[in-house]
Amino acid sequence: MIFEWMSDPSAWIGLATLVVLEIVLGIDNLVFIAILAEKLPPEQRNAGRIVGLLLALGMRLILLASIAWVVTLTHPLFHIFDHPFSGRDLILLLGGVFLLFKGTMELHERIEGAQPQKEENPVHAAFWMVIVQIVVLDAVFSLDSVITAVGMVKDLSVMMIAVVIAVGIMLWASKPLMDFVNKHPTVVILCLGFLMMIGFSLIVEGFGFHIPKGYLYAAIGFSVIVEFINQTMRRNQERMVTTTDLRYRTASAVMRMLGGKSESQNSETEDVLATRAFADEVFNEDSGVYHSVMVQGVLGLSERPVKSVMTPRPELEWIDLDEDDTSIKEQLLSTTHSRLIVAHGELDNIAGVVLTHKVMNEYIETGKLNFEGHLREPVIVHENAQVLMVMEQLRQAPLQMAIVLNEYGSIEGIATPIDVLEAIAGEFPDEDEFETAAESLEDGTLMLEGSTDIRHVSLLLGRDLVDESEQYSTLSGYILFHLGRLPESGAKLEADEHIFEVVTMEGHKIDKVHIIPQTGQAAED
């Protein structure tokens, strides 16, 4: 009977030993399949891995079923210089040459080859080409595996069961192994080194020089231990960077991108680790859009003129020195701003800037309003000056307020560090402002203020609404630019796959805007 061996304890021992040997002999095959499967499109990699291992299983079972023919492969076919060459020797020679060639090409591609550029539609290897390469390697490794099985046990059913169990275990372990290999480039280099070493041993064995497998596996094991130590060291280093100086390293990297200099020539590795850890921390699913908007706001500062972040003229609060003291005192008591522009008659006749608390303290002590002794000269910048340049001027100025002028010398607005911060993180409402600048409604639409920065609107909608010539910088400006007229409440604009509905107006100013995706609107209709 086929399964008479089941009552023989020695057969079970032989089965267990053979399973272990088959797994050991199949590891190199598994590693090569993992490397080849990486060349397939992501959606085909699992299929390539499974097909490759199933082909290996099928080839082993076919060879086991034709044991009589396999045994004859060890008989000499011809002699060269009195050295006999069998069919097995020729297969080992061809397989070894193929492994050396393939391993060398893969190493050249990863070490000496040009870095592949990211493309929208990257070119991947054809599925059948990868499968053909897997079949060639399966033939070599299967022959070695089958000959080992024939040499260890005599019962055919034991051999087949051992092969099925071994391939099943490799099939189960192949997915995490492939993910690990693809995630760690140094491991890929190590595996290619293994394959070249195995290819060399196959060529040597094909010429009749036997190399004990123990030496080969000892070298592989030692290399794996060294690589394990290396990976552990990198994980610990990344953890250290993440928990200690992540923010410092990230800030340094951002400053270098903005034109700063590196403090150390040896910090590149730590910067890479910090950037990777920072990305994992910031762009996770929970914090997602908000942190992404902030980071993009930082990186976009270098390209923005100050007029895109300033507080515009209509929103400025200023003191007219030509008014009576009672009106000025009431204005000082009601203001929420710490700094106010002081002018004569109209805003363009600016006298300077005062600190509100300084004026009020003197008024409390003397009972008189005195502005002359508290006037400070602000920084004067052009509306097209770069934000980063204005930031540097404010950093060196005693008064952190810049007056923004147009080409005719008229005041267009003011810029403060708070305005720059709002350009990065969004609007910070004043103490007298209670409504939110952005509100997400239950139906998935947005309710925004007309004064919302157009760059923030672009990020929220996932559309590029920014005008390169900077003809507008707010949502109101975007609507006015496209409509070409002053809208009324209820007016609608269809642009960039969205419907912009003016909900309320404050005089000539757009107050609230309801933004509806056109796809969502079509669905409702």
C-alpha positions in Angstrom: 0.0 0.0 0.0 1.1 3.6 -0.6 0.7 4.7 3.0 2.1 1.6 4.8 5.0 3.8 6.0 2.7 5.6 8.4 3.1 2.8 10.9 6.9 3.1 10.7 8.4 5.7 13.2 11.6 6.0 11.2 9.5 7.1 8.2 8.1 9.9 10.3 11.5 11.0 11.3 12.7 10.9 7.7 9.6 13.0 6.7 10.3 15.7 9.3 14.0 15.8 8.4 13.2 16.0 4.7 10.7 18.8 5.2 13.4 20.8 7.0 15.9 20.1 4.2 13.4 21.0 1.5 12.7 24.3 3.2 16.4 25.1 3.5 17.0 24.1 -0.1 14.0 26.2 -1.2 15.0 29.4 0.7 17.2 30.6 -2.2 14.4 29.9 -4.6 12.0 31.9 -2.5 14.4 34.8 -2.2 14.8 34.9 -6.0 11.1 34.8 -6.5 10.6 37.7 -4.1 13.2 39.8 -6.0 11.6 39.0 -9.4 8.1 39.6 -8.2 9.1 43.2 -7.3 9.4 43.9 -11.0 5.7 43.3 -11.6 3.0 45.9 -11.1 1.8 46.1 -7.5 -1.5 44.4 -8.2 0.3 41.4 -9.9 3.1 40.8 -7.3 1.1 38.5 -5.1 -0.1 36.5 -8.1 3.5 36.2 -9.4 4.7 35.0 -6.0 2.0 32.4 -5.7 2.3 31.2 -9.3 6.1 30.9 -8.9 5.9 28.7 -5.8 3.1 26.6 -7.3 5.2 26.0 -10.4 8.0 25.0 -8.1 5.7 22.6 -6.4 4.4 21.2 -9.6 7.9 20.7 -11.1 9.1 18.9 -7.9 6.1 16.6 -8.0 6.6 15.8 -11.7 10.3 15.1 -11.1 9.4 12.9 -8.2 6.9 11.0 -10.2 9.6 10.3 -12.8 12.3 9.2 -10.3 13.6 6.6 -12.7 14.5 9.3 -15.2 15.9 11.6 -12.6 18.2 8.9 -11.4 19.6 8.5 -14.9 20.6 12.2 -14.9 23.6 11.3 -12.7 25.0 8.9 -15.4 27.8 10.3 -17.5 26.8 11.5 -20.9 30.3 12.5 -22.2 33.8 13.2 -21.0 36.0 16.3 -21.4 39.7 15.7 -20.4 38.7 12.5 -18.7 36.1 14.3 -16.6 32.5 12.9 -16.9 29.6 15.2 -17.4 26.1 14.0 -16.6 22.7 15.6 -17.3 22.6 16.8 -13.7 26.0 18.5 -14.2 24.9 20.3 -17.3 21.7 21.5 -15.6 23.7 22.8 -12.6 26.2 24.6 -14.9 23.4 26.3 -16.9 21.6 27.2 -13.7 24.7 28.6 -12.1 25.6 30.7 -15.1 22.0 32.0 -15.2 22.1 32.9 -11.5 25.5 34.7 -11.8 24.3 36.6 -14.9 21.0 37.6 -13.3 22.5 38.5 -10.0 25.2 40.6 -11.6 22.6 42.5 -13.7 20.4 43.2 -10.7 23.4 44.4 -8.7 24.5 46.7 -11.5 21.0 48.1 -11.8 20.8 48.9 -8.1 24.4 50.1 -7.5 25.8 51.5 -10.8 22.6 52.1 -12.8 20.9 55.5 -13.1 18.3 56.3 -10.5 14.8 55.7 -12.0 12.7 58.8 -12.2 9.2 58.8 -10.8 6.7 58.6 -13.6 2.9 58.8 -13.5 2.8 55.5 -15.4 6.0 53.5 -14.5 6.9 50.6 -16.8 6.8 47.2 -15.2 8.0 43.9 -16.4 5.5 41.7 -18.3 4.0 39.0 -16.2 4.9 36.1 -18.5 8.6 37.3 -18.7 8.9 37.1 -14.9 7.2 33.7 -14.8 9.6 32.4 -17.5 12.6 33.4 -15.3 11.0 31.8 -12.3 10.4 28.6 -14.2 14.1 28.5 -15.2 15.2 28.8 -11.6 12.5 26.4 -10.4 14.0 23.8 -12.8 17.5 24.1 -11.2 16.4 24.3 -7.6 13.8 21.6 -8.1 16.4 19.2 -9.5 18.6 19.7 -6.5 15.7 19.3 -4.1 14.4 16.1 -5.8 17.8 14.5 -5.8 18.2 15.2 -2.1 14.8 13.6 -1.5 15.7 10.5 -3.5 18.9 10.2 -1.5 17.2 10.4 1.9 14.0 8.3 1.7 12.8 5.5 -0.4 9.0 5.9 -0.3 7.6 8.1 -3.0 4.6 9.2 -1.0 6.9 10.4 1.8 8.9 12.5 -0.7 5.8 14.1 -2.2 4.2 14.9 1.2 7.5 16.4 2.4 7.7 18.6 -0.8 4.0 19.7 -0.5 4.5 20.6 3.2 7.7 22.5 2.5 6.3 24.5 -0.4 3.2 25.2 1.7 5.3 26.7 4.5 7.3 28.7 2.0 4.0 29.9 0.4 2.8 31.1 3.8 6.1 32.8 4.6 6.6 34.3 1.2 4.4 37.4 1.6 6.1 38.8 4.8 9.5 37.9 3.3 8.7 39.7 0.1 7.5 42.7 2.0 10.6 42.7 4.2 12.9 42.4 1.2 11.2 45.1 -0.7 11.1 47.5 2.3 14.9 47.2 3.0 17.1 47.9 0.0 20.2 46.6 1.8 18.5 43.2 2.3 17.9 43.0 -1.5 21.7 43.6 -2.1 22.4 40.9 0.5 20.0 38.4 -1.1 21.5 39.1 -4.5 24.9 38.3 -3.0 23.5 35.0 -1.8 22.2 34.1 -5.2 25.5 34.9 -6.8 27.3 32.7 -4.2 24.8 29.9 -4.8 25.3 30.3 -8.6 29.0 30.0 -8.2 28.6 26.9 -6.0 26.3 25.3 -8.7 29.0 26.0 -11.4 31.7 24.5 -9.3 29.5 21.4 -8.4 28.7 21.0 -12.1 32.5 20.6 -12.8 32.6 17.9 -10.1 34.1 19.9 -7.2 31.9 19.4 -4.2 31.5 22.3 -1.8 29.9 21.2 1.5 26.6 22.9 2.0 27.5 23.6 5.6 30.1 26.2 4.5 27.6 27.9 2.2 24.9 28.1 4.8 27.4 29.2 7.5 28.4 32.1 5.3 24.8 33.0 4.6 23.9 32.8 8.3 26.8 35.0 9.3 25.8 37.6 6.7 22.2 37.5 8.0 23.4 38.1 11.5 25.4 41.1 10.4 22.5 42.5 8.5 20.2 41.9 11.5 22.6 44.0 13.6 22.6 46.7 11.0 18.8 46.9 10.7 18.5 46.9 14.6 21.0 49.8 14.7 19.1 51.8 12.1 15.8 51.2 14.0 17.3 52.4 17.2 18.8 55.4 15.5 15.5 56.3 13.9 13.7 55.9 17.3 16.3 58.2 18.9 15.9 60.9 16.3 12.1 60.6 16.5 12.0 61.0 20.3 14.8 63.5 20.9 15.5 66.0 18.1 12.8 65.3 15.5 11.5 68.8 15.6 15.0 70.3 15.6 16.1 68.3 12.7 12.9 69.0 10.7 13.2 72.7 11.4 16.8 72.6 10.2 15.9 70.8 7.0 13.1 73.4 6.3 15.5 76.3 7.0 18.1 74.8 4.6 15.3 74.6 1.9 14.6 78.3 2.6 18.2 79.3 2.1 19.8 78.6 5.5 23.1 76.8 6.0 23.7 73.4 7.6 25.4 73.5 11.0 27.1 70.1 10.4 28.4 68.2 7.4 27.7 64.9 9.1 24.0 65.2 9.8 22.6 64.0 6.4 21.6 60.5 7.7 19.9 61.9 10.8 18.0 64.5 8.6 16.8 61.7 6.4 15.6 59.7 9.4 14.0 62.8 10.9 12.2 63.6 7.7 10.9 60.1 7.3 9.7 59.9 10.9 8.2 63.4 10.7 6.3 62.4 7.6 4.9 59.3 9.4 3.9 61.4 12.4 2.4 64.3 10.5 0.7 62.7 7.5 -1.1 59.9 9.4 -4.7 59.3 8.8 -5.8 61.0 12.0 -4.1 64.4 11.5 -4.1 64.2 7.7 -5.4 67.3 5.9 -4.6 69.9 8.6 -1.0 69.0 9.0 -0.6 68.7 5.2 -2.0 72.2 4.7 0.5 73.6 7.3 3.5 71.9 5.8 2.5 73.0 2.3 2.0 76.5 3.6 5.5 76.6 5.0 7.0 75.4 1.7 5.0 77.8 -0.3 6.1 81.0 1.6 9.2 81.5 -0.5 7.1 82.0 -3.7 4.5 84.4 -2.2 4.5 88.2 -2.3 3.6 90.0 0.9 0.3 91.3 -0.5 -1.0 87.7 -0.5 -0.6 87.4 3.3 -1.2 91.0 4.5 -4.3 92.4 6.3 -5.9 94.5 3.5 -6.7 98.2 3.8 -10.5 97.8 4.3 -9.9 95.7 7.4 -7.4 98.1 9.0 -8.2 99.9 12.2 -6.4 103.2 12.6 -6.6 106.4 14.6 -7.4 109.7 13.0 -5.6 112.5 14.9 -7.9 115.1 13.4 -10.8 113.7 15.5 -11.7 114.8 19.0 -10.2 113.2 22.0 -13.5 111.6 23.1 -13.9 109.7 19.9 -10.2 108.6 20.0 -10.5 107.5 23.7 -13.6 105.4 22.9 -11.7 103.8 20.0 -8.7 103.0 22.2 -11.0 101.4 24.8 -12.8 99.3 22.3 -9.9 98.1 20.2 -8.5 94.6 20.4 -5.3 95.4 18.7 -2.0 96.1 20.5 -0.6 98.3 17.7 -2.5 101.0 15.8 -1.6 103.2 12.8 -1.9 106.9 13.5 -2.7 109.3 10.6 -3.9 112.8 9.9 -7.3 112.9 8.1 -6.8 109.9 5.9 -4.8 106.7 6.1 -2.2 107.6 3.5 -1.1 110.6 5.7 0.5 108.2 8.2 2.3 109.7 11.2 3.5 106.4 12.7 2.4 103.5 14.8 1.7 103.5 18.5 1.5 100.7 21.1 -2.0 100.9 22.5 -1.1 100.1 26.1 1.6 102.8 26.2 -0.9 105.5 25.2 -3.6 104.2 27.6 -1.1 104.0 30.5 -0.1 107.7 30.0 -3.8 108.6 29.8 -4.5 106.9 33.1 -1.6 108.7 34.8 -2.0 112.2 33.2 -5.6 112.3 31.9 -4.3 113.4 28.5 -4.0 111.6 25.2 -0.4 112.0 24.0 0.6 110.3 20.7 3.6 112.4 19.7 5.9 110.8 22.4 4.8 107.3 21.5 5.0 107.3 17.7 7.2 104.6 16.1 8.3 104.3 12.6 7.1 101.0 10.9 8.9 99.0 8.3 7.8 100.1 4.8 7.7 97.4 2.1 6.4 97.1 -1.5 3.3 94.9 -2.1 5.3 92.6 -4.4 8.1 92.0 -1.8 8.7 88.3 -1.0 7.3 87.1 2.4 10.6 85.7 3.5 12.4 89.1 2.9 9.7 90.9 4.9 10.0 88.3 7.7 13.8 89.1 7.9 13.1 92.8 8.0 10.5 92.3 10.8 12.9 90.2 12.7 15.5 93.0 12.8 13.0 95.8 13.4 12.0 97.0 16.9 8.3 97.2 15.8 7.0 94.1 14.2 4.6 95.7 11.8 5.2 96.4 8.1 3.2 98.9 6.1 2.6 97.6 2.6 2.5 100.2 -0.2 1.6 99.9 -3.9 3.6 101.5 -6.7 1.8 104.8 -6.2 2.7 105.0 -2.5 -0.7 104.3 -1.2 -1.2 102.0 1.7 -2.5 98.6 0.6 -2.4 96.9 4.1 -0.1 95.8 6.9 1.9 92.6 7.5 2.8 91.2 10.9 4.2 87.9 12.1 0.6 86.8 12.8 -0.3 87.3 9.2 2.6 85.0 8.2 1.5 82.4 10.7 -2.1 82.6 9.4 -0.8 82.0 5.9 0.6 78.7 7.2 -2.0 77.5 9.7 -5.1 79.4 8.7 -7.0 82.3 10.2 -6.8 83.1 14.0 -9.9 85.0 14.9 -9.6 88.2 17.0 -11.1 88.5 20.4 -14.2 90.1 18.9 -14.6 87.5 16.2 -16.6 84.4 17.1 -17.5 82.8 13.8 -15.2 80.2 12.3 -13.5 81.0 9.0 -14.2 77.6 7.6 -17.2 75.3 8.4 -17.7 71.9 6.9 -21.4 71.1 6.5 -23.1 67.8 6.9 -23.7 67.4 3.2 -20.0 67.6 2.5 -20.0 71.2 1.3 -18.1 74.1 2.7 -19.1 77.5 4.2 -16.2 79.9 4.0 -15.6 83.6 4.7 -14.9 85.7 1.6 -11.6 86.8 3.2 -10.2 83.3 3.3 -6.8 82.9 1.7 -7.2 81.5 -1.8 -4.3 79.1 -1.2 -6.1 77.5 1.8 -9.2 77.2 -0.3 -7.2 75.5 -3.0 -5.8 72.9 -0.5 -9.3 72.3 0.9 -10.8 71.7 -2.5 -7.9 69.9 -4.0 -7.9 72.4 -7.0 -5.4 75.0 -8.0 -7.3 78.3 -7.7 -4.2 80.5 -7.3 -3.6 83.2 -9.9 0.1 83.2 -10.9 0.0 87.0 -11.6 -1.4 87.6 -8.0 -4.4 89.5 -9.2 -6.3 88.2 -6.2 -5.3 86.5 -2.9 -8.7 85.8 -1.3 -11.8 83.8 -2.1 -13.7 87.1 -2.6 -11.1 88.2 -5.1 -11.4 84.9 -6.9 -15.2 85.3 -7.3 -14.9 89.0 -8.3 -12.2 88.1 -10.9 -14.3 85.4 -12.5 -17.6 87.2 -12.4 -16.2 90.6 -13.5 -18.8 92.5 -11.4 -19.9 93.0 -7.8 -22.3 90.1 -6.9 -25.5 90.2 -4.9 -26.5 87.7 -2.3 -27.5 84.4 -4.0 -25.2 84.9 -7.0 -23.5 81.8 -8.2 -20.2 81.1 -10.0 -19.4 77.8 -11.6 -15.7 77.2 -12.0 -13.0 74.6 -11.3 -15.7 71.8 -10.9 -17.3 73.7 -8.0 -20.3 76.0 -7.5 -19.4 79.2 -5.4 -22.6 80.7 -4.0 -22.5 84.1 -2.4 -24.6 83.7 0.8 -24.3 87.2 2.4 -22.8 90.6 1.5 -21.6 93.3 3.9 -21.9 96.4 1.8 -19.5 95.9 -1.2 -17.7 93.1 0.6 -18.4 89.4 0.1 -19.0 88.0 3.6 -20.0 84.2 3.3 -19.5 81.8 0.4 -21.1 78.4 0.1 -18.9 76.0 -2.0 -20.6 72.9 -3.5 -18.8 70.3 -5.6 -20.5 70.0 -9.0 -20.6 66.2 -8.9 -22.5 66.4 -5.6 -24.9 69.0 -7.0 -25.6 66.8 -10.1 -26.3 63.9 -7.8 -28.9 65.9 -5.9 -30.6 67.1 -9.1 
